[in-house]
């Protein structure tokens, strides 16, 4: 069973996501492979010290969101301070695995 982990002050994740979206909007030439949901969330997670967990071939570990009110794809496995978390870019929840 996983529990929702809230170690960030309210609004920190949303602010980081919105800042990255604004950056991409103002710097369209910097858009490599990205979208308006997953990339800003991933960048926000990185800015908060979370690192992607990758497979031996270097691929990010993705799954379906575990929250019943979301259940969308691209929930990503992260690690911070030797603890693994699932971060969903759609509902913007970080859950301790």
C-alpha positions in Angstrom: 0.0 0.0 0.0 1.3 3.4 -0.8 0.5 6.6 1.0 0.4 10.1 -0.4 3.5 11.9 0.5 3.3 15.7 0.9 6.7 17.1 1.6 6.4 20.2 -0.4 4.5 23.3 0.7 1.2 23.8 -1.0 1.6 25.4 -4.4 5.3 24.7 -4.9 4.8 22.0 -7.5 2.1 24.0 -9.4 4.4 27.1 -9.3 7.3 25.2 -10.7 5.2 23.6 -13.4 3.7 27.0 -14.4 7.2 28.6 -14.5 8.5 25.9 -16.8 5.4 26.2 -19.1 6.0 30.0 -19.2 9.7 29.4 -20.0 8.8 27.1 -22.9 6.2 29.6 -24.2 8.8 32.4 -24.1 11.6 30.3 -25.5 10.0 28.1 -28.3 13.5 27.5 -29.8 14.4 25.7 -26.5 11.6 23.1 -26.9 13.4 19.9 -27.8 11.2 16.9 -27.1 8.6 18.1 -24.7 4.9 18.7 -24.1 2.9 21.0 -21.8 2.2 18.4 -19.1 4.9 15.9 -18.6 8.0 18.0 -19.3 7.1 20.9 -16.9 6.3 18.4 -14.2 9.5 16.5 -14.7 11.5 19.7 -14.6 9.7 20.8 -11.5 10.5 17.4 -9.8 14.2 17.8 -10.8 14.3 21.3 -9.4 13.0 19.9 -6.0 15.8 17.3 -5.9 14.0 14.2 -7.3 15.9 12.0 -9.7 14.4 9.8 -12.4 14.8 6.1 -11.7 15.9 4.5 -15.0 16.2 1.0 -16.3 19.6 -0.6 -17.2 19.0 0.6 -20.8 18.5 4.2 -19.5 14.8 4.4 -20.0 12.6 6.3 -17.4 10.3 4.0 -15.4 6.7 4.9 -16.2 3.3 3.5 -15.0 -0.3 4.4 -14.6 -1.2 6.8 -11.8 -2.2 4.9 -8.7 -4.9 7.4 -7.7 -8.4 6.3 -8.6 -9.5 9.9 -9.5 -6.7 10.1 -12.0 -5.4 6.8 -13.4 -3.7 8.5 -16.3 -0.5 7.3 -17.9 3.1 8.6 -17.4 3.3 8.4 -13.6 7.1 8.4 -13.2 9.3 6.7 -10.7 11.7 9.1 -8.9 14.2 8.8 -6.1 15.2 11.3 -3.4 17.3 10.6 -0.3 17.2 6.9 -1.1 13.4 6.7 -1.1 11.4 6.0 -4.2 8.3 8.1 -5.2 5.8 8.0 -8.0 5.0 11.4 -9.4 2.0 11.9 -11.7 2.2 14.9 -14.1 -1.5 14.9 -14.5 -2.8 15.2 -10.9 0.6 16.5 -9.7 0.7 14.2 -6.7 3.9 12.7 -5.3 3.4 9.4 -3.6 5.9 7.4 -1.6 6.3 4.0 -3.1 
